[in-house]
């Protein structure tokens, strides 16, 4: 899945912004990784997204300099990664407010960027981000193109068979529609409509097909699921009328509606799973990531990061931040007053 699950940044990105993201995805240059740890040496990572030379010039950038390393947690980092000096995260920077490209046109920003950089501080190691498409994240992990991935990935049984998933925030789904929802599309009324989903997402792989099967079982037309490469394209197609609605993450849809209130509306919220970081199956790095996210949840920065991106309802207690063996069922967040 992608949360709050997978804007979970105008920022629903403009066409120029989207072009910048695509250019980043295609580039193969060398960029310095984030200097999160205590080492003064900057590790160069082939194909990494560049960090801002001056973070103060990127309005969305969040400093995590106040977070201190935890020696007991840092000691869990496997020797080969410690020797390498950097943890490389695969990312799909196309979904504001959780994972997107900043106002400088190239820096990786958003909730996921803040979370991963905070983990680097706790683990006393540099963090680097490599851009790819969402559906290429799991193959990239399996091919060892990166050590972990952070991209609003929901927990599914199929994913648990092939990768480790470590929760870091609460997820949820949404239906984005044109303003006023003229076609009255919601969770149970997508039958026969053209519904955009992000390629490789939970909505594309499991949720959408399940809703479509339910339509047919009730004698209604199937949902015409339109797979698109990223959320920029999803909202472009929604605004242009190429699709009737988008089945996405609630925070993504809510952010899109906030940024483009004359075109996009969050038509429905649907409870979801937990947003998780992905690692190779039985990775030696998994215990370190689990310990680091649990530690982060005890710090004020955890809530501050989520609140900055309008994701207060995504905050999870430490007991739900773990490496999962089955689909977790955290309690529902507080519901807003009606």
Residue, then its C-alpha position, 0 to 999 in steps of 0.5 A: x500500500x502506499x499512506x497513510x498509507x502512501x502526500x502520505x507534498x504542491x506537493x500534488x506536484x506540478x507538471x514541472x515538479x513531476x518532470x524533475x522527479x522523473x529526471x531524478x529517477x532516470x539519472x545515474x550520477x553519484x551523490x553524497x549521502x546524508x551525513x546522519x551519523x557521527x563520522x566526519x567522512x561523507x560516503x559517496x553513493x552511486x545514484x543517490x538523490x543529492x542532499x541540499x548543499x544548504x538545507x536552509x534553502x529547501x523550505x520542506x527540509x527538516x533537520x534532525x540534528x538534535x537527535x542523539x545516537x543511541x549506542x546500544x541501538x547502533x551496536x545492532x547495525x551489521x558489520x558489513x553495513x557499518x564498514x560500508x558507512x551508510x544505509x541506502x534506502x530505496x524510495x519512490x519520491x512521488x507522493x506528498x506529503x510522505x515522500x516527494x521532491x522539495x522546492x529546490x527540485x532535487x532534494x528528498x523531503x517529506x515524512x519518510x525522509x524525516x523518519x529515515x534521517x532520524x533513524x540514521x542519527x539514532x544508528x550513528x550512520x549516514x543515510x542515502x536515498x535511491x529513487x525508483x518506482x514503487x513497483x521496483x522497490x521489492x525487486x531492488x531489495x532482492x537484487x541488493x540495490x539498496x539495504x532497505x526501502x521506505x515508501x508507505x508500503x502496507x503490510x500484506x501476506x504476499x509481501x511478508x513471504x518475500x521481505x521483512x516489514x517494519x512498521x513506522x506509522x499508521x496507514x489508511x486508504x482513501x478515494x480521491x474524486x473531483x470536487x463535489x464527488x459528482x459521480x458519488x464514488x466511495x468504497x462500495x460504489x466504484x463498480x463500473x468506474x475507471x479508478x486510478x491506482x499506483x502500479x505495485x501498490x496494495x490498492x492495485x494488487x489486492x484491495x482494488x481487485x477485491x472490490x472489483x470481484x465483490x462488484x461482479x459477485x453482486x451482479x454489477x460491472x467490474x471496476x476498470x482499474x487503471x494502473x499509473x506509475x506514480x501519484x502525480x500521474x494519478x492526480x493528473x488523470x483525475x483532474x483531466x477526467x481520464x479516470x473517475x476517481x483514484x484509490x490511494x492513501x487517505x493522507x495522499x488524497x487529503x493532501x492533494x485536496x488541500x493543495x488543489x481544492x478546486x479540483x480534488x476532494x477526499x471522497x472517502x476514508x477507509x481504515x488500513x494497515x501500518x506503513x512499513x519499511x521494507x528490508x530483504x527477507x531475514x535481513x541482519x539489519x532488521x533488528x537494528x531498524x526495529x530498535x531504532x524506530x522504537x527508540x525514535x517513538x520515545x522522542x518528541x521528534x517522532x510526533x513532531x515529524x508526523x504532525x509537521x506533515x498533517x499526520x497526527x493520526x498516524x502516530x503509533x505506540x512503540x508496541x506496534x512498531x516492529x517487524x511483522x510476521x502477520x498483518x498487524x491490527x493496531x487500534x483505530x486512531x481517534x476519530x475527528x469530531x463531526 
